[in-house]
Structures are given as C-alpha cells and as structure tokens.
Amino acid sequence: MLERKEPLDFLIKLKEKKIIKVITGIRRCGKSTLFKIFQEYLLKNNIKKEQIININFEDPEYLQYKDWVELYNYLNKKIVKNKMYYIFLDEIQVLENFEKLVDGLYIKDNVDIYITGSNSYLLSGELATFLTGRYMQIHILPLSFKEFMTAFNYSNELKAYQKYIEIGGFPYLINLDDDPSLIKNYLDGIYNTVLLKDVVGKNNIKDVMVLESLVKFIFDNIGNLTSTNKINNVLNTSNRKCTVNTIENYLNYLINSFIIYKVSRYDIKGKEYLKTLDKYYVNDLGLRNFVLGNTNNLGSILENIIFLEMKRRGYEIYVGKYENKEIDFVVKGEDGIKYIQVALSVRDEKTLQRELEALQAVKDNYPKYIITLDYDKTNYEGIKQINALEFLLGIDDIN
C-alpha cells in the first residue's frame, strides 16, 4: 500500500481529538487505503484490534443496515466503557440519514470518528447543520506527480511526466504492470462507476448522452474560459438538445462528484469576484485521456496539473482578470497572494511577452511567476520563471 504522507499526518495529528475527521475525494483516489494504513499505525501504537471498528458501506456485508438506528445499535453493543474506540465509516453517504448516526456516535466520550465520502454532498445540507464546528475535512486527489514518480520508481522526470499525463494518478495503477489494456479497463471502470453511481444514479438523470457529451466538452476544453450558454450552444449544434438550466445542473453534479473542478474569475483591479465565465479542470488526466483518446493540448494539460498541485497545497484558486488581460491563477494562502502564468515554453519571444504583459500590468507587490517546462531560470524584473517539474517535485517553489 502506498503511504500518502500529508493525509496520514492529518489523521495522526487529530487522533483522539474531539472532532470528526472527514476524508473526501473521487472514488479510487485512496481514501479506503488511507484508513487501512492509519489502522495499521494504531495497531503499532498499542491500540487493540477490537478497539478498531471499520465499516465500508460498499461491502455487501453491511447492506443489511438500511436504517441508521439499526447500525447505531450494532455499533453501540461493541463499545465498552473505559476504552477508546476508533470507528471508520467508509463511503458513508450510501446510508440514508447517516448524519444522525455520526451525531449519535460523536456525543460518546470514548469514540473517535473517521468518515469518507465520494461526493461533496457529504458536507452539505443536514450533515453540515448537524455537525457545524465539529468536523475537520481533508480532500484527497489522485497521486501527485511527485508521488507518481516515487510509486512507479522513475528516475527520469521527463519520462515520468509523459506517463503521468497518459495514465493519470489513481494509486491502484501501480499494480497493473504498465499494461495498456489493463489500465484502460481500470479507468473505464472508475469513469463509469463515478458517472453512473455518483452522477446519474444519485441525481436521477434521464438523458445520459447529454451528460456524456458535456463531460467530453469539458475534458476537451480544460483551462478555457467558458459559460453555460456557450456549452449549451455547442451541444445543441451537435444535436444534443438541452437547456442552459440542464447544463448548469449537470455541471454541478459533476463538480459534486469530484470529476471536475470549477475555477471562477477574480477582478484584480476592482477587487471583486466575477460571476461570468469560468474555467474547468479535470480531477485526473488519465480519465481525460480515457474519454478523449488522446493527450492533445499539452499547454492546457500542464495548466491542469499545476492547478491540481495548487489545490493539494491548500491554496484558494481563481482566474485573474486585470482590465482586458488574463492571469492563469491568482492563488491565496496563509502566505498571501501570488500571481501565476503557466506555459509549455516561453523561449519564443512573442509567447514570453504575452505571458509577461499580464503580470507586468498588475502593479502591486505580490510575487509573480511563470511556470513552464523550460529549464531556463530567469528573473524578468521581479517575475520569476521556474521549471514546472521542479516545482511539482518540490525542488523549486513559489515563495
């Protein structure tokens, strides 16, 4: 099992803290494996096996518990006074009224609760109401480029990058011996499970063909400013009859299932968040390659990877607008604001000037960067150029 250091450290730090630990992320990104690794950690640190209760709601063994009260009674019988119990509830959104179960367990002094879910509904609606201020969340993505290189034992970062954008970062890929047919079959399973279970099934979608056309459009237009009107016009032109309202709903369903992420625009000069034109990025490049059958548009792919890395690092991310110019990312973190342009290469003078102009137009003193696959390290009057792979590997950073 591949150890994911940051999410594991998150669980270790919060062990026995009176707070519910919530792990979210797309299916097969490693949430259940994280639980197993953490449970092994507990066993190595003098926690008895009977103190660990693990329930995976996708395991047929637990299908009998359709009522949260029944499951609560089952768990309650296992909990003995004067002992701490570590309860893991995996894919808990499957259970109706699961928030009442979690709330009932939370009030017990000798229960430490850990839950996972594969859609953002987990922390919306009644759960958020029930548990306001009583949970902490960590969102897990598929493997980062650095984790991918380590897991697959690559020594050449360029070869690793080519493979990374081809197959993506789902952890189980390590076990498929780089077999193209097995990898394709595995990604097919993930894509269809997420689409059919977390999107179609949960939201009672009738026109699956429109949904699939929407997915292809978004995957093919990662990093491009777009609107629901534009998407609707494109799909209607392709004889996929739908409405703007339908497109908006379907986009929200895809976002909630973590297949895609939406990034809104921020007007740097006016210091306001804009409600028109957004960008979308895919959760995993392997899924994109599976759906589209290619790794075309390498500039947008790099931009997508940089976006995911910023998200892993906990930044709040926006598309920057300054008058008529666009900055790929405005990122906000504990260390302040940073402006970032992403390009495959800026060795062409026109490309370099285009990327610089938007950053130079902003006159504040926040750090500005160009991230590119070029290995040139240049400083353009305060605008620092860094190599994307070195950034992803932690060799160079934005600071």
N, C-alpha and C positions, 0 to 999 in steps of 0.2 A: 504494500500500500504506500502510495506517495504521500509524504507528510507535507502539508501546507502550513508553513510556519506562522504566518500572520493570523489566520483564523484560529489555529490551535492555541497560540498565545492569548488570543481574545478569551477563549474558554477557560484557560488556566488562570488568567488574572481574575476572572469573575467566579471562579469555583467557590461554592457555598455563600456567595454574596446573595443577599435577599433581593434578587432581581431575576426576571425571566430572560433567559438567553434565547434569542430568536435568530435563526440562520435562514436566509432566503437566497434563492438563485434558481436558474433554469435547471430542468431535470438533467441528471447525469453530470452535473458540474463538480460533484464530490462532497455533497452535504452528508450523505449516509456514511461515507468513508471517514469523514472528519469525526463523526460520532464514534466510530469504531476505534480510531486512533486515540481519541480522548478517553474512551473507556479503558483502553489498554494502559494509558497513563494513570488513571485512577487505580487500577489493579496493582500497578507497580509502586503505588504510593499508599499502600496499606488499606485500601478500600476493598471490602469483601465482595465477592461476586453477587451474593444475594442482595447487596445494597444497591445494585445497578439494575434498573428496570428499563428495558428497551422495547418499544413498540413501533413497528413500521406499518403504517396503515395501508400500504400496498401489499402486505403479506396476507394471503388468504386466511391465515390462522386467526386474524383479528376482524374478519368480515362479520363475524357473529355480533360484534358490538356496534350496532346501528344507533344505539341510544347512548348519549354521553353519561347518563346516570348509571347504566349498567357497567360501563367501563370504569367509572369513578368507584363504584362498589368493589369491582375486581381489584383495582389498584389499592384501595383502602385496606383490603384484607392482607395485602403484602407488606404494608407499612407498620412497623413495630415501634413503639415509643422508645426513646433514648438512643435511637440510631438515626444517622443521616441517610436519606435515600436520594439517589440520583436518577431522575426519571427523564427518559429520552422519548419524545413523541415525534416520529419521522413522517413527513407528508401529512400533517395533522388536518389540513384543510379538507381532507376526504370525509372526516367525521362531522356530521351535522351538529351545530351548536357547540363546536369544540371550545369556543371561548369560555363557556360555562365550566367545562371540565378543567381548563387551565386555571381559571379563577378559583375553583374549589380546591385544587391542589396547592395553589400559591399561598393560601392562608395557613397552611400547615407549617409549623416551625422547623420540622425535620425533613423537608422536601426541597430539593434543588432541581429546578425545571429547565429543560432544554428542548426547544421545538424547531422543526424545519417546515418550510413550505415552498412550493414551486410557482407561486404567483403572488402578486402584490396585494391581492385581496386579503391575505393573511393579516396584514396590519391596517386594514381599513374597516370601516363600519363598526360592528359591535365589539370586535376584539380591541380596537383602539379605545373605544368608550370604556370597556371593562377594565382595561389594563393601563390606562393613561399613567405615565410616570413609573410604571412597574416593570418595564422591559427595556433591554438594550438589543440592538439589531446589528448584525454584520451581513453584508451582501457578498456572496461568493460568485466569482466568474470562473469560466474555464481557465486552464493554465495560462499564466503569463508567458511571455517569450523566454524570460529567464528560467522559469520553472520547466518549460518545454525543453530547453537546451539541456538542463540537468537530467530530466527524466529520460530523454532519449540518448543521453550520453554523446551529444555533439561536441566536437572541438572546433569546428569551422562555423562561425556565426552566420556567414552568408548562406551556406548550405542549409543551416538550421532555419533561417528566415524563409527561404524558398519552400521548405517543407511545412513550416508553420502556417503560411498563408494558403497552402494547398489543403491540409487536413485539419487545421484548427487545433484547439487545445483541450478537448474533452479527455479527462485523465485515463479512461479505460483504453484509449488508443494505444497506450504503451504495450498492451497485451496482444495486439493484433499483428505483430511481426512485420509491420510496414507492408502488409498485403493489401493492394488497392481494392480488390473485390470485397474483402472483409471490412475494410474501412468504409467503403461506400455503403455496404449493407448496414453497418452500425449507425452511420449518420442518417441513413434513411429511417431507421427505427426511432432515433431521437426526434427527428423532424416530424414524423407522422404522429408520434406519441404526444408531443407538445401541441401540435396543431389540432389533433382530434380530441385529446383529453382536456387540455387546458384552455383551448380557444373554442373549438366547435361545440364540444360536449357541454362545457360549463355555461356557454352563452347561447345555446340552442340556435346556432347559425344554420340557416337553411341552404343558402347559396354558397357552397364550399368553393366553387370555381371562381367566384368573385374574390373570395378571401385569398385563394392561391395566386390569383393574378396580382392582387395587392402586394403580397409578400414578394413576388418576383420584381415588381416595380421598385419597392423599397430597397431590396437587395442590390438591384442594378443601379440605384441612384444614391448610394451611401455618400454622405458628405455634400450633397447638393441641396441648396435651398429649395424647398417645395411647399405647396399648400394643398389642402384637401380639394379645392376647386381644380387645380391642375391635375391631381391624381384622378379625380372623377372624369375629367375631360379625356384623359389618356385611356382610361378603361372603357369609357363609352365608345370611343373611336375604335377600340379593339373588340366591339360587340359584347362587352361585359356590362350590361345595363345595370346601373345602380344610381344612388343619390349621394349627395355630399354628406348627408346625415349618416348614411350607411358607412361611408368611408371613415368618418370620424369615429363611429362606434368600433369598427373593425380595427382601426389603428390603436385605439385604447385597449382593446382585447389583446392585441399583440404585445403592446407595452407591458400590460399587466402580467403576461406570461413570460416576460423577460426575453422574448425572441429579439426584440429591437428596443432601442432607447431613443428618446426624443430629446433634442437639444434646442432650446429656444434662443432668441436673439436678445442681446443687451446693447442698448444705445449708450456708448461710452461718453459721448459729448453731453447728451441730455440726461445721463444717469437714470435711465428708466428701462424696464423690461418690456419688450415688444411682443405683441400678440399675433403678428402676422409673419409668415414664412419661418419654417423650422427646418432643422436638419435631422436626419435619422441615421443611426448606426446599428449594425448587426452585432449580436452578442458573441458570435463565433464565426470566424472566416471559413472554417470547414463546412459549416451549414450553408453559407453563401455559395461556396464552390459546388456543393452538392446540388443545390437548387438551380443555379445558373449554368453549371457545367464548365466553368472557366474561372480564371483568376485575372480577367481583364481589368483595366483601370487601376494600375498599380499605385498611382498617386492617392486615389481615394482609399485604397486598401491600407496604405501606410497611415493615412489620417485616421482611419477607423481604429487601427492598432494603438495609436497614440491616445485617442480618446479613451479606449478601454484601460490603458495604463493610468491615465489621469483619474479615472473612476476608481481603480483599485487603490490609488493613493489617497482617496478620500476628498478630492477636490470637488467643489461646486463648479459646474462647467457651463459656459454659454458661448454662443457665436457672437463675435464682436462686430458692431457696426459703428463706423465713425464717418459721418457725413455720407459720401457715396462709396466708401471703401469698406471692405470686409476683412476681419481678422478671424482666422480659423477658430481659435479658442481664447476666451477670457476665462482664466481659472482663478477661483477664490479659495483660499485655505487659511489655516491658522497663521501662516507666514505672510499673508497679504495677497495682493492681486498680481497676476502675471499675464502677459500677452504672448501668444504663440502662433507662429505660422508653420505649416507643415508642407514640405515639397519633396518630391523624389530627388531632385537635384537643382542646384542654383548655379551651376557652372556656366549656363547660358546667361549672358548679361541681361537680356530682356526679362527673363524669369526672375533673376535676382532683384532687379529694380522693382518689378511688380510686387514681390513679397516685402521688400523694404519699405515701399511707399506707404502702405497701410500702417505699418508700425511707426514710421517716422512722423506720420500725421498726428499721432497721439503725443501730446506734449507733457504729460505728467511724468513722474519719476519712477513708475513701476517697472520692474525688469521686463525686457523684451527678448524673444528668442525666435530663431529659425531652426527647426528640426528637420534634418534631411539625411538621406542615405550617403551623401558625400562624406568623405573622411577629412575634408578641409575644416580646420578650426580657425575661424576668423571673427574679428570683432568689428562691426560696422558702426563706429561712433556710439558705442554702448549697446548695440544689438548683437547678442552673442549667437553664433552659429554652432550647433552641436550635432554630433552624429546620432541618428535615431537608434541604432543598435547599441551603442554605448550608453545611451540614455535608458533604454529598456533593460540593459544588464546592470545598471547602477554604477557604471564606470564614470559617466559624466551625468550631471544633474542640472535641474533648474533651481537656482538658489541665489 
